[in-house]
Amino acid sequence: MSNETPLWEVFIRPRNGLAHKHVGSLHAADEALALSAARDVYTRREEGTSIWAVRSDAIVASDPARAGQNFDPAEDKIYRHPTFYEIPDDVGHM
Amino acid sequence: MALYRALIELADDHLVLGHRLSEWCGHAPILEEDLALSNFALDVIGTARSLYAYAAEVEGKGRSEDDLAYLRSEREYLNCLLVERPNGDFAHTMLRQFYFAAFMEPFWQAALTSDDKVIAGIAGKAVKEMAYHIRHTGEWIVRLGDGTEESGVRMRAAVVALHPYWEEMFAVSDCDVLPDRAALRSVWEANLKAVFNGAGLDWPEPVYGQVGGRIGEHSEVLGRMLSDMQYLQRVHPGATW
């Protein structure tokens, strides 16, 4: 095991009913200190009601070099956007 | 004036500790703790402000919270000696904060039901802050005490250095709307023992307690701290920004 303090990604839920959103990262030795540090660094201005912290090395990330093959094929498939429907007035705001 | 005096004792504890914590700003070992220590400072300075404002009202001489904080001399400060202890290393600061929070959390808990509505109000806010300070500093004490050889040595040195300052916190203040300090000892010790056990720290042998803060007799370090803290108001009286 390395002597580096592990990096953690922090997710905050701003209000009940909303999803946790990534807000940044921090260094902490373990779970308890990571949550504590997340609270101190990222919720000082009433940003949240719940915190998730996850070890950065536990995240599997897509390879930026493969961004082309991953994402470009969706470019010309505009029919996947639900914009070809008439929305009845009664539905209101969607 | 028993209430005024008891409020000043409490307020001075919070302001002096808050200033000590603020001295870490920009100097903490890691960014995360730099923010945590500044948060702690702001928590206790916030409580100090409420207490000074109330003390000024009780006194009824037209003084403001700023007058009480910036225009009293060292001998007029009634804080306990623990809070004026220099920051030392991170272990010292964590332990000093833990001792303070482990005392104040049950104090405010008991004050929630005070007949004095202002005090009950201040307690409602402070009790949550102190609960968090206990948790955060307790986690660090466990990790430093039971961490590397170096961190263990430093943590044990902090226990030795701060041990003489326990006793003064329990000195009774004669005021019936504030909790009885002496009665908080068992909760305080239980808080400490849980963390000491986790940290592998020995319970310190009784020593001769250092007292004097409550009658304005301080260690030399307080004067230097106040000259720093009060500088601006002393040099530019009435300055605002």
Interface residues (C-beta under 8 A of the other chain):
Chain A: T5 L26 H27 A28 A29 D30 A32 L33 S36 A37 R39 D40 V41 R44
Chain B: I30 L31 E32 E33 L35 A36 N39 Y132 R135 H136 E139 W140 R143
